C-alpha cells in the first residue's frame, strides 16, 4: 500500500494473533511486503484498542516508521474498568492473583468488565464498586467522540487508516440516537469512507456469507476465511487509497 512501511493492526479476538494459523492481518502484510505489529487481544474493548493504537502510532513514527493502521472495533457495550481493589503500585500482582486474566492486563491496571465481574476470586468490595451501565447511549457517545479524535490524530500525522466493526454492533445504529447522530464530530466519523459500516458490517455476518468453515457460535474466521477476509479488506482499502 502506498506510503506504508508497516502494518499496524488492533482489535479484539477477531483480529488477534493466532499461533495455529495466519490471521487476516498477516495475509495483508505479506501481500504488501511490510512487517506487521498486531496489538489485537481477545476480550478487548474499544477504549483499550484506540488508546494502545495511539501509543503505537506515536512510537512508530518516532522511530521513523510510517504505518498503515487497521482497526477492527469490538463491541460497543464492552466496558473497561480500573482494578479498584488494588493500590496503584500493586497492579503487577494481578498476574499472580488472577492468572485467568493476566494476559489482559497492560501497564495500566484496567481490564474489560466482563472478564472480572463474575471472577470467583475477585473481592466482593470491587464488585460492589463497579457500576455497569446496561444502556448503550453513553457508550455510543464516548465511542464516536474517541473515533473523531482518533481520526483527527491520524489525519494530522498523515497516517492512512481503515476502521471497521469486527464485533457485531448492528443492534445500535447511530441514526436511532438523534441526540448523538446530529453532532458535528459524529457526522465527521459517519461520512468518512475509511471508517466502514460500524453498524452494518461485522466479521460474524461476513463469515456466515463467505466462510463455510467459520466458528458457528462466535463467527470467528477459519484459516481460509482469514485469507478471504484479508482480500476483502484490501479491496475496500484500495477503493479509498488506490493500490
Long-range contacts (C-beta under 8 A, 24 or more apart in sequence): 1-32, 1-34, 1-68, 1-160, 1-237, 1-241, 1-243, 2-160, 2-241, 2-242, 2-243, 3-66, 3-68, 3-158, 3-160, 4-32, 4-34, 4-66, 4-67, 4-68, 4-160, 5-34, 5-65, 5-66, 5-67, 6-34, 6-35, 6-36, 6-37, 6-60, 6-65, 6-66, 6-67, 6-68, 7-32, 7-34, 7-35, 7-36, 7-37, 7-67, 7-68, 7-70, 8-36, 8-37, 8-39, 8-53, 8-56, 8-57, 8-60, 8-67, 8-68, 8-69, 8-70, 9-36, 9-37, 9-38, 9-39, 9-40, 9-70, 9-71, 9-72, 10-38, 10-39, 10-40, 10-49, 10-50, 10-52, 10-53, 10-56, 10-69, 10-70, 10-71, 10-72, 11-40, 11-44, 11-49, 11-71, 11-72, 11-73, 11-74, 11-166, 12-40, 12-41, 12-42, 12-43, 12-44, 12-45, 12-49, 12-72, 12-74, 12-75, 12-166, 12-167, 13-40, 13-41, 13-42, 13-43, 13-44, 13-218, 13-220, 14-40, 14-72, 14-166, 14-167, 14-203, 14-219, 14-220, 14-221, 15-40, 15-70, 15-72, 15-166, 16-40, 16-41, 16-42, 21-223, 21-226, 22-223, 22-226, 22-227, 23-221, 23-226, 24-221, 24-226, 24-227, 24-229, 24-230, 24-233, 25-70, 25-230, 26-226, 26-230, 27-226, 27-227, 27-230, 27-231, 28-70, 28-230, 28-233, 28-234, 31-230, 31-234, 32-68, 34-68, 37-67, 40-72, 41-103, 41-104, 42-103, 43-104, 43-112, 43-114, 43-115, 44-74, 44-78, 44-104, 44-112, 45-74, 45-75, 45-78, 45-79, 45-80, 45-112, 46-73, 46-74, 46-76, 46-78, 46-143, 46-146, 47-80, 47-110, 47-146, 48-80, 48-106, 48-110, 48-112, 49-73, 49-74, 50-146, 50-147, 50-150, 52-106, 53-150, 54-150, 54-153, 57-153, 57-154, 57-157, 57-159, 61-157, 61-159, 66-158, 66-159, 67-159, 68-159, 68-160, 68-161, 68-162, 69-154, 69-159, 69-160, 69-161, 69-162, 69-163, 70-161, 70-162, 70-163, 70-233, 71-161, 71-162, 71-163, 71-164, 72-164, 72-165, 72-166, 72-167, 72-203, 73-143, 73-163, 73-164, 73-165, 73-166, 73-167, 73-169, 73-198, 74-166, 74-167, 75-167, 75-168, 75-169, 76-136, 76-139, 76-140, 76-143, 76-169, 76-172, 77-136, 77-139, 78-112, 78-113, 78-114, 78-167, 79-112, 79-113, 79-114, 79-132, 79-133, 79-139, 80-110, 80-111, 80-112, 80-113, 81-110, 81-111, 81-112, 81-113, 81-116, 81-130, 82-108, 82-109, 82-110, 83-109, 83-110, 83-111, 83-116, 83-126, 84-126, 84-129, 84-130, 85-122, 85-123, 85-125, 85-126, 85-129, 97-121, 98-122, 136-172, 137-177, 137-180, 140-172, 140-174, 140-177, 140-180, 141-180, 144-174, 144-180, 144-183, 144-185, 144-186, 144-189, 145-185, 147-189, 147-195, 148-185, 148-186, 148-188, 148-189, 151-188, 151-189, 151-192, 151-195, 160-194, 160-241, 161-194, 162-194, 162-196, 162-233, 162-236, 162-237, 162-240, 163-194, 163-195, 163-196, 163-198, 164-195, 164-196, 164-197, 164-198, 164-201, 164-233, 165-196, 165-197, 165-198, 165-199, 165-201, 165-202, 166-202, 166-203, 167-202, 167-203, 168-202, 168-204, 168-205, 168-219, 169-198, 169-199, 169-202, 170-199, 170-200, 170-202, 170-205, 172-199, 173-199, 173-200, 174-198, 174-199, 193-239, 193-240, 194-237, 194-240, 196-236, 203-229, 206-232
